[in-house]
Amino acid sequence: MLKKRSFSLSRHRTSVALEAEFWAVLEAEAERSGVSLAALVSSIDRKRGMRPLASALRVYALAAASRSP
């Protein structure tokens, strides 16, 4: 099931729907990095290029999960 979160990115409000498992990885990665989830999402948003935000977040989460022990 998808879980929707809302963020302000580049002064625009946007909502992203991801599976709870992806949000869990992103939240853990934000905590590990010492930043808020919103700050992590904003950072990923700035680097995503033409990729949809939801896809960029999933790719980031998969990469982060593969780095974890």
Secondary structure, DSSP 8 states (H G I E B T S, - for coil): -EEEEEEEETTEEEEEEEEHHHHHHHHHHHHHHTS-HHHHHHHHHHH-TTS-HHHHHHHHHHHHHHH--
